[in-house]
């Protein structure tokens, strides 16, 4: 019981939720649409392939991390392992990914704030203003402390799990095995793999 409610467990939970929050992004909302043409069989194959690639990549990163001191940056890891060229290329790649993520989250967060203000008070401010409000609120949370970030991450991840279970609970009764496996003659197409891979982050 001491482990469950202790400070060590809370830090582990908060860190896990922050990592999970970076892994589960806005693109997850569009995955069912991009994989609809593949249906169940091809979608499962691609998900298992993606899982394996991410597993091997995380294991490689972990193995490299064990050779360096705590506090060394990703830039240091790449430069000392692969050289300066790959370090520069990796820096540009990380900057590009972070830019697209910030753009996606600020844009979608601004939309959420706009709809919330419209439904609550009947006002519709411009998207630029609501995106700015969302950015200020998020920045204030990060500025406050890392503890606030892990608490907020835990709350949001918990809410996501609950809503996921509720939505799946409503649809699971309509699922048919013959339809999912394509036994009724309606199966997905391999060509939709390309769209899924391009969309997958």
ZAKOLMAR-6080 format. One record per residue: residue number from 1; x, y, z of N, C-alpha, C in turn. Coordinates in nm, 2 decimals. Layout:
BEGIN
(NUM; (X; Y; Z); (X; Y; Z); (X; Y; Z))
...
// end
This chain:
BEGIN
(1; (0.08; -0.12; 0.00); (0.00; 0.00; 0.00); (0.09; 0.13; 0.00))
(2; (0.20; 0.12; 0.07); (0.29; 0.23; 0.07); (0.34; 0.26; -0.06))
(3; (0.37; 0.16; -0.14); (0.42; 0.18; -0.28); (0.32; 0.24; -0.37))
(4; (0.19; 0.20; -0.35); (0.08; 0.25; -0.44); (0.06; 0.40; -0.41))
(5; (0.05; 0.44; -0.29); (0.02; 0.58; -0.26); (0.15; 0.66; -0.22))
(6; (0.26; 0.60; -0.24); (0.39; 0.68; -0.20); (0.43; 0.77; -0.31))
(7; (0.52; 0.86; -0.28); (0.57; 0.96; -0.37); (0.64; 0.90; -0.49))
(8; (0.71; 0.79; -0.47); (0.78; 0.72; -0.58); (0.68; 0.67; -0.69))
(9; (0.57; 0.62; -0.65); (0.47; 0.57; -0.74); (0.41; 0.68; -0.82))
(10; (0.38; 0.79; -0.75); (0.32; 0.91; -0.81); (0.41; 0.97; -0.92))
(11; (0.54; 0.97; -0.89); (0.64; 1.02; -0.99); (0.64; 0.93; -1.11))
(12; (0.64; 0.80; -1.08); (0.64; 0.70; -1.19); (0.52; 0.71; -1.27))
(13; (0.40; 0.72; -1.21); (0.28; 0.74; -1.28); (0.28; 0.86; -1.37))
(14; (0.32; 0.97; -1.30); (0.32; 1.10; -1.38); (0.42; 1.10; -1.50))
(15; (0.54; 1.04; -1.48); (0.63; 1.03; -1.59); (0.58; 0.94; -1.70))
(16; (0.51; 0.83; -1.66); (0.45; 0.73; -1.76); (0.34; 0.80; -1.84))
(17; (0.26; 0.88; -1.77); (0.15; 0.95; -1.84); (0.21; 1.06; -1.94))
(18; (0.32; 1.12; -1.90); (0.38; 1.22; -1.99); (0.43; 1.15; -2.12))
(19; (0.50; 1.03; -2.10); (0.55; 0.96; -2.21); (0.44; 0.91; -2.30))
(20; (0.33; 0.86; -2.23); (0.21; 0.81; -2.31); (0.15; 0.93; -2.38))
(21; (0.15; 1.04; -2.32); (0.09; 1.16; -2.39); (0.16; 1.20; -2.51))
(22; (0.30; 1.18; -2.51); (0.37; 1.21; -2.64); (0.36; 1.11; -2.74))
(23; (0.33; 0.98; -2.70); (0.31; 0.87; -2.79); (0.18; 0.87; -2.86))
(24; (0.08; 0.91; -2.78); (-0.06; 0.92; -2.83); (-0.09; 1.06; -2.87))
(25; (-0.09; 1.09; -3.00); (-0.11; 1.22; -3.05); (-0.24; 1.24; -3.12))
(26; (-0.25; 1.36; -3.18); (-0.37; 1.40; -3.25); (-0.40; 1.31; -3.37))
(27; (-0.29; 1.26; -3.42); (-0.31; 1.17; -3.54); (-0.39; 1.04; -3.51))
(28; (-0.40; 1.01; -3.38); (-0.48; 0.89; -3.34); (-0.62; 0.90; -3.38))
(29; (-0.67; 1.03; -3.38); (-0.81; 1.05; -3.41); (-0.85; 1.02; -3.55))
(30; (-0.75; 1.03; -3.64); (-0.77; 1.01; -3.78); (-0.73; 0.87; -3.83))
(31; (-0.67; 0.79; -3.74); (-0.63; 0.66; -3.78); (-0.74; 0.57; -3.83))
(32; (-0.86; 0.57; -3.76); (-0.97; 0.49; -3.81); (-1.01; 0.52; -3.95))
(33; (-1.00; 0.65; -3.99); (-1.04; 0.70; -4.12); (-0.94; 0.65; -4.23))
(34; (-0.81; 0.67; -4.19); (-0.71; 0.63; -4.29); (-0.69; 0.48; -4.31))
(35; (-0.74; 0.40; -4.21); (-0.73; 0.26; -4.22); (-0.86; 0.19; -4.26))
(36; (-0.96; 0.27; -4.28); (-1.10; 0.22; -4.31); (-1.09; 0.13; -4.44))
(37; (-1.02; 0.18; -4.54); (-1.01; 0.11; -4.66); (-0.94; -0.03; -4.65))
(38; (-0.86; -0.04; -4.55); (-0.78; -0.17; -4.53); (-0.86; -0.27; -4.46))
(39; (-0.96; -0.23; -4.38); (-1.04; -0.31; -4.30); (-0.95; -0.38; -4.19))
(40; (-1.01; -0.49; -4.13); (-0.95; -0.54; -4.01); (-0.81; -0.62; -4.03))
(41; (-0.81; -0.70; -4.13); (-0.69; -0.79; -4.15); (-0.56; -0.71; -4.18))
(42; (-0.57; -0.62; -4.28); (-0.46; -0.54; -4.32); (-0.42; -0.44; -4.21))
(43; (-0.52; -0.39; -4.14); (-0.50; -0.29; -4.03); (-0.42; -0.36; -3.92))
(44; (-0.46; -0.48; -3.89); (-0.39; -0.56; -3.78); (-0.24; -0.59; -3.82))
(45; (-0.22; -0.62; -3.95); (-0.08; -0.65; -4.00); (0.00; -0.52; -3.98))
(46; (-0.05; -0.41; -4.03); (0.02; -0.28; -4.02); (0.05; -0.24; -3.88))
(47; (-0.05; -0.26; -3.79); (-0.03; -0.22; -3.65); (0.07; -0.30; -3.58))
(48; (0.08; -0.43; -3.61); (0.18; -0.52; -3.56); (0.32; -0.48; -3.61))
(49; (0.32; -0.45; -3.74); (0.45; -0.40; -3.80); (0.50; -0.27; -3.74))
(50; (0.41; -0.18; -3.72); (0.44; -0.05; -3.65); (0.49; -0.08; -3.51))
(51; (0.42; -0.16; -3.44); (0.45; -0.19; -3.30); (0.60; -0.25; -3.29))
(52; (0.63; -0.34; -3.39); (0.76; -0.41; -3.39); (0.87; -0.30; -3.41))
(53; (0.84; -0.21; -3.51); (0.95; -0.11; -3.54); (0.97; -0.02; -3.43))
(54; (0.86; 0.02; -3.36); (0.87; 0.11; -3.25); (0.94; 0.04; -3.13))
(55; (0.91; -0.09; -3.11); (0.97; -0.16; -3.00); (1.13; -0.17; -3.03))
(56; (1.17; -0.21; -3.15); (1.31; -0.22; -3.18); (1.38; -0.08; -3.17))
(57; (1.31; 0.02; -3.21); (1.37; 0.16; -3.20); (1.39; 0.20; -3.05))
(58; (1.29; 0.17; -2.97); (1.30; 0.21; -2.83); (1.41; 0.13; -2.76))
(59; (1.42; 0.00; -2.80); (1.53; -0.08; -2.74); (1.66; -0.03; -2.78))
(60; (1.68; 0.01; -2.90); (1.81; 0.07; -2.95); (1.84; 0.20; -2.87))
(61; (1.74; 0.28; -2.85); (1.76; 0.41; -2.78); (1.80; 0.38; -2.64))
(62; (1.73; 0.28; -2.58); (1.76; 0.24; -2.44); (1.91; 0.19; -2.43))
(63; (1.95; 0.11; -2.52); (2.08; 0.05; -2.52); (2.19; 0.16; -2.53))
(64; (2.16; 0.26; -2.62); (2.26; 0.37; -2.63); (2.26; 0.46; -2.51))
(65; (2.14; 0.48; -2.45); (2.14; 0.56; -2.32); (2.22; 0.50; -2.21))
(66; (2.23; 0.37; -2.21); (2.30; 0.31; -2.10); (2.45; 0.34; -2.11))
(67; (2.50; 0.38; -2.22); (2.64; 0.41; -2.24); (2.68; 0.55; -2.20))
(68; (2.58; 0.64; -2.17); (2.60; 0.78; -2.14); (2.56; 0.81; -2.00))
(69; (2.61; 0.93; -1.96); (2.58; 0.98; -1.82); (2.44; 1.04; -1.82))
(70; (2.37; 1.04; -1.70); (2.25; 1.11; -1.69); (2.26; 1.26; -1.72))
(71; (2.17; 1.31; -1.80); (2.17; 1.45; -1.84); (2.22; 1.47; -1.98))
(72; (2.28; 1.37; -2.04); (2.33; 1.39; -2.18); (2.21; 1.40; -2.27))
(73; (2.22; 1.50; -2.36); (2.11; 1.53; -2.45); (2.11; 1.43; -2.57))
(74; (2.00; 1.43; -2.64); (1.98; 1.35; -2.76); (2.09; 1.38; -2.87))
(75; (2.12; 1.51; -2.87); (2.23; 1.56; -2.97); (2.36; 1.49; -2.93))
(76; (2.39; 1.48; -2.80); (2.52; 1.42; -2.76); (2.52; 1.27; -2.79))
(77; (2.41; 1.21; -2.77); (2.40; 1.06; -2.80); (2.42; 1.04; -2.95))
(78; (2.35; 1.11; -3.03); (2.37; 1.09; -3.18); (2.50; 1.13; -3.23))
(79; (2.56; 1.24; -3.18); (2.69; 1.28; -3.23); (2.80; 1.19; -3.19))
(80; (2.80; 1.14; -3.07); (2.90; 1.05; -3.02); (2.89; 0.91; -3.08))
(81; (2.76; 0.87; -3.12); (2.74; 0.74; -3.17); (2.75; 0.73; -3.32))
(82; (2.69; 0.83; -3.39); (2.69; 0.82; -3.54); (2.77; 0.93; -3.61))
(83; (2.81; 1.03; -3.54); (2.89; 1.14; -3.60); (2.81; 1.27; -3.62))
(84; (2.89; 1.37; -3.67); (2.83; 1.51; -3.68); (2.72; 1.52; -3.78))
(85; (2.74; 1.46; -3.90); (2.64; 1.47; -4.00); (2.51; 1.42; -3.96))
(86; (2.50; 1.30; -3.90); (2.38; 1.24; -3.85); (2.32; 1.32; -3.74))
(87; (2.41; 1.38; -3.66); (2.36; 1.47; -3.55); (2.28; 1.59; -3.60))
(88; (2.34; 1.65; -3.70); (2.27; 1.77; -3.77); (2.14; 1.73; -3.83))
(89; (2.14; 1.61; -3.90); (2.02; 1.56; -3.97); (1.92; 1.53; -3.86))
(90; (1.96; 1.47; -3.75); (1.86; 1.43; -3.65); (1.81; 1.56; -3.58))
(91; (1.89; 1.66; -3.57); (1.84; 1.79; -3.51); (1.73; 1.85; -3.60))
(92; (1.76; 1.85; -3.73); (1.65; 1.91; -3.82); (1.53; 1.82; -3.81))
(93; (1.54; 1.69; -3.81); (1.42; 1.60; -3.80); (1.34; 1.63; -3.68))
(94; (1.41; 1.64; -3.56); (1.34; 1.66; -3.44); (1.27; 1.80; -3.44))
(95; (1.34; 1.90; -3.49); (1.28; 2.03; -3.50); (1.16; 2.03; -3.59))
(96; (1.16; 1.96; -3.70); (1.05; 1.95; -3.79); (0.93; 1.88; -3.72))
(97; (0.96; 1.77; -3.66); (0.85; 1.70; -3.59); (0.79; 1.78; -3.48))
(98; (0.87; 1.85; -3.40); (0.82; 1.93; -3.29); (0.74; 2.05; -3.35))
(99; (0.78; 2.11; -3.46); (0.70; 2.22; -3.52); (0.57; 2.17; -3.56))
(100; (0.56; 2.05; -3.63); (0.43; 2.00; -3.68); (0.34; 1.96; -3.56))
(101; (0.40; 1.91; -3.45); (0.32; 1.87; -3.34); (0.26; 2.00; -3.27))
(102; (0.35; 2.10; -3.25); (0.30; 2.23; -3.19); (0.19; 2.29; -3.28))
(103; (0.21; 2.29; -3.41); (0.10; 2.34; -3.50); (-0.03; 2.26; -3.48))
(104; (-0.02; 2.13; -3.48); (-0.14; 2.04; -3.47); (-0.21; 2.06; -3.34))
(105; (-0.14; 2.07; -3.23); (-0.20; 2.08; -3.10); (-0.26; 2.22; -3.08))
(106; (-0.19; 2.32; -3.12); (-0.24; 2.46; -3.10); (-0.36; 2.48; -3.19))
(107; (-0.36; 2.43; -3.31); (-0.47; 2.44; -3.40); (-0.60; 2.37; -3.34))
(108; (-0.58; 2.24; -3.30); (-0.69; 2.16; -3.25); (-0.73; 2.22; -3.11))
(109; (-0.64; 2.26; -3.03); (-0.67; 2.31; -2.90); (-0.75; 2.44; -2.91))
(110; (-0.71; 2.53; -3.01); (-0.79; 2.65; -3.04); (-0.93; 2.62; -3.08))
(111; (-0.94; 2.52; -3.16); (-1.08; 2.48; -3.20); (-1.17; 2.43; -3.09))
(112; (-1.10; 2.36; -2.99); (-1.18; 2.31; -2.87); (-1.22; 2.43; -2.79))
(113; (-1.13; 2.53; -2.77); (-1.16; 2.65; -2.69); (-1.27; 2.73; -2.76))
(114; (-1.27; 2.74; -2.89); (-1.37; 2.81; -2.97); (-1.50; 2.75; -2.95))
(115; (-1.51; 2.62; -2.96); (-1.64; 2.55; -2.95); (-1.69; 2.56; -2.81))
(116; (-1.60; 2.55; -2.71); (-1.64; 2.56; -2.57); (-1.70; 2.70; -2.54))
(117; (-1.64; 2.80; -2.59); (-1.69; 2.94; -2.57); (-1.82; 2.96; -2.64))
(118; (-1.83; 2.90; -2.76); (-1.96; 2.91; -2.83); (-2.07; 2.84; -2.77))
(119; (-2.05; 2.72; -2.71); (-2.16; 2.65; -2.65); (-2.19; 2.70; -2.51))
(120; (-2.09; 2.76; -2.44); (-2.11; 2.80; -2.30); (-2.17; 2.94; -2.30))
(121; (-2.11; 3.04; -2.37); (-2.15; 3.18; -2.36); (-2.21; 3.23; -2.49))
(122; (-2.21; 3.15; -2.60); (-2.27; 3.20; -2.72); (-2.18; 3.29; -2.80))
(123; (-2.06; 3.30; -2.77); (-1.97; 3.39; -2.84); (-1.87; 3.31; -2.93))
(124; (-1.83; 3.36; -3.04); (-1.75; 3.29; -3.14); (-1.63; 3.38; -3.17))
(125; (-1.52; 3.37; -3.08); (-1.40; 3.45; -3.11); (-1.33; 3.39; -3.23))
(126; (-1.24; 3.47; -3.29); (-1.16; 3.42; -3.41); (-1.07; 3.31; -3.36))
(127; (-1.04; 3.22; -3.46); (-0.95; 3.10; -3.42); (-0.81; 3.15; -3.37))
(128; (-0.76; 3.26; -3.43); (-0.63; 3.30; -3.38); (-0.63; 3.33; -3.23))
(129; (-0.74; 3.40; -3.19); (-0.75; 3.44; -3.04); (-0.77; 3.31; -2.96))
(130; (-0.85; 3.22; -3.00); (-0.87; 3.10; -2.92); (-0.74; 3.01; -2.91))
(131; (-0.67; 3.01; -3.02); (-0.54; 2.94; -3.03); (-0.44; 3.00; -2.93))
(132; (-0.44; 3.13; -2.92); (-0.36; 3.21; -2.83); (-0.39; 3.18; -2.69))
(133; (-0.52; 3.18; -2.66); (-0.57; 3.15; -2.52); (-0.53; 3.01; -2.48))
(134; (-0.55; 2.91; -2.57); (-0.50; 2.77; -2.54); (-0.35; 2.76; -2.52))
(135; (-0.28; 2.83; -2.60); (-0.13; 2.83; -2.58); (-0.09; 2.89; -2.45))
(136; (-0.15; 3.00; -2.41); (-0.12; 3.07; -2.28); (-0.15; 2.98; -2.17))
(137; (-0.27; 2.91; -2.17); (-0.31; 2.82; -2.06); (-0.21; 2.70; -2.05))
(138; (-0.18; 2.64; -2.17); (-0.08; 2.53; -2.17); (0.05; 2.57; -2.12))
(139; (0.10; 2.69; -2.17); (0.23; 2.74; -2.12); (0.23; 2.77; -1.97))
(140; (0.12; 2.82; -1.92); (0.12; 2.85; -1.78); (0.13; 2.72; -1.70))
(141; (0.07; 2.62; -1.74); (0.07; 2.49; -1.67); (0.22; 2.43; -1.67))
(142; (0.29; 2.44; -1.79); (0.42; 2.40; -1.80); (0.52; 2.49; -1.71))
(143; (0.49; 2.62; -1.71); (0.57; 2.71; -1.64); (0.56; 2.69; -1.49))
(144; (0.44; 2.65; -1.45); (0.41; 2.64; -1.30); (0.50; 2.53; -1.24))
(145; (0.50; 2.41; -1.29); (0.59; 2.31; -1.25); (0.57; 2.18; -1.33))
(146; (0.68; 2.10; -1.32); (0.66; 1.97; -1.39); (0.56; 1.88; -1.32))
(147; (0.54; 1.90; -1.19); (0.44; 1.83; -1.11); (0.30; 1.85; -1.17))
(148; (0.28; 1.98; -1.20); (0.15; 2.02; -1.26); (0.13; 1.95; -1.39))
(149; (0.23; 1.94; -1.47); (0.23; 1.87; -1.60); (0.19; 1.72; -1.59))
(150; (0.26; 1.66; -1.49); (0.23; 1.51; -1.48); (0.09; 1.49; -1.42))
(151; (0.05; 1.58; -1.33); (-0.09; 1.56; -1.28); (-0.19; 1.58; -1.39))
(152; (-0.17; 1.69; -1.47); (-0.26; 1.71; -1.58); (-0.26; 1.60; -1.68))
(153; (-0.14; 1.55; -1.71); (-0.13; 1.44; -1.80); (-0.21; 1.31; -1.75))
(154; (-0.19; 1.29; -1.62); (-0.26; 1.17; -1.56); (-0.41; 1.19; -1.57))
(155; (-0.46; 1.31; -1.55); (-0.61; 1.34; -1.56); (-0.66; 1.32; -1.70))
(156; (-0.58; 1.38; -1.80); (-0.63; 1.37; -1.94); (-0.62; 1.23; -1.99))
(157; (-0.51; 1.15; -1.95); (-0.50; 1.02; -2.00); (-0.61; 0.93; -1.94))
(158; (-0.64; 0.95; -1.81); (-0.75; 0.88; -1.74); (-0.89; 0.91; -1.81))
(159; (-0.91; 1.04; -1.85); (-1.03; 1.07; -1.92); (-1.04; 1.00; -2.06))
(160; (-0.92; 1.00; -2.12); (-0.92; 0.93; -2.26); (-0.95; 0.79; -2.25))
(161; (-0.90; 0.72; -2.14); (-0.92; 0.58; -2.13); (-1.07; 0.55; -2.10))
(162; (-1.13; 0.64; -2.02); (-1.27; 0.62; -1.98); (-1.36; 0.64; -2.11))
(163; (-1.33; 0.75; -2.18); (-1.41; 0.77; -2.30); (-1.39; 0.66; -2.41))
(164; (-1.27; 0.61; -2.42); (-1.24; 0.50; -2.51); (-1.32; 0.38; -2.47))
(165; (-1.32; 0.34; -2.35); (-1.40; 0.23; -2.30); (-1.55; 0.25; -2.33))
(166; (-1.60; 0.37; -2.30); (-1.74; 0.40; -2.32); (-1.78; 0.38; -2.47))
(167; (-1.69; 0.44; -2.56); (-1.72; 0.43; -2.70); (-1.71; 0.29; -2.75))
(168; (-1.61; 0.21; -2.71); (-1.59; 0.07; -2.75); (-1.71; -0.01; -2.70))
(169; (-1.75; 0.02; -2.57); (-1.86; -0.06; -2.51); (-1.99; -0.04; -2.59))
(170; (-2.01; 0.08; -2.65); (-2.13; 0.10; -2.73); (-2.12; 0.03; -2.87))
(171; (-2.00; 0.01; -2.92); (-1.99; -0.05; -3.06); (-1.96; -0.20; -3.05))
(172; (-1.91; -0.26; -2.94); (-1.87; -0.39; -2.94); (-1.98; -0.49; -2.97))
(173; (-2.10; -0.45; -2.93); (-2.22; -0.54; -2.95); (-2.26; -0.55; -3.10))
(174; (-2.21; -0.45; -3.18); (-2.24; -0.45; -3.33); (-2.13; -0.52; -3.41))
(175; (-2.02; -0.56; -3.35); (-1.91; -0.62; -3.42); (-1.95; -0.76; -3.47))
(176; (-1.91; -0.79; -3.59); (-1.94; -0.93; -3.65); (-1.80; -0.98; -3.70))
(177; (-1.77; -1.10; -3.65); (-1.64; -1.16; -3.69); (-1.63; -1.19; -3.84))
(178; (-1.74; -1.23; -3.90); (-1.73; -1.26; -4.05); (-1.71; -1.13; -4.13))
(179; (-1.76; -1.02; -4.08); (-1.74; -0.90; -4.15); (-1.59; -0.85; -4.12))
(180; (-1.54; -0.86; -4.00); (-1.41; -0.81; -3.97); (-1.30; -0.89; -4.05))
(181; (-1.32; -1.02; -4.06); (-1.22; -1.11; -4.13); (-1.24; -1.12; -4.28))
(182; (-1.35; -1.05; -4.33); (-1.37; -1.05; -4.47); (-1.43; -1.17; -4.52))
(183; (-1.50; -1.25; -4.43); (-1.56; -1.38; -4.48); (-1.69; -1.36; -4.55))
(184; (-1.74; -1.23; -4.55); (-1.86; -1.21; -4.62); (-1.84; -1.15; -4.76))
(185; (-1.71; -1.16; -4.80); (-1.67; -1.11; -4.94); (-1.63; -0.97; -4.94))
(186; (-1.64; -0.90; -4.83); (-1.60; -0.75; -4.83); (-1.47; -0.74; -4.75))
(187; (-1.36; -0.73; -4.81); (-1.23; -0.72; -4.75); (-1.16; -0.60; -4.79))
(188; (-1.06; -0.55; -4.72); (-0.99; -0.43; -4.75); (-0.89; -0.45; -4.86))
(189; (-0.83; -0.34; -4.90); (-0.74; -0.34; -5.01); (-0.60; -0.31; -4.96))
(190; (-0.50; -0.37; -5.01); (-0.36; -0.35; -4.97); (-0.31; -0.21; -5.01))
(191; (-0.37; -0.15; -5.12); (-0.33; -0.02; -5.17); (-0.34; 0.08; -5.06))
(192; (-0.44; 0.07; -4.97); (-0.46; 0.17; -4.86); (-0.34; 0.17; -4.76))
(193; (-0.25; 0.07; -4.77); (-0.13; 0.07; -4.69); (-0.05; 0.20; -4.70))
(194; (-0.04; 0.24; -4.83); (0.04; 0.36; -4.85); (-0.01; 0.48; -4.78))
(195; (-0.14; 0.51; -4.78); (-0.20; 0.62; -4.72); (-0.18; 0.61; -4.57))
(196; (-0.20; 0.48; -4.51); (-0.18; 0.46; -4.37); (-0.03; 0.49; -4.33))
(197; (0.06; 0.44; -4.40); (0.20; 0.46; -4.37); (0.24; 0.61; -4.37))
(198; (0.19; 0.68; -4.48); (0.22; 0.82; -4.49); (0.16; 0.90; -4.37))
(199; (0.04; 0.86; -4.33); (-0.03; 0.93; -4.22); (0.03; 0.89; -4.08))
(200; (0.08; 0.77; -4.07); (0.13; 0.73; -3.94); (0.25; 0.80; -3.90))
(201; (0.26; 0.85; -3.77); (0.37; 0.92; -3.73); (0.47; 0.83; -3.65))
// end
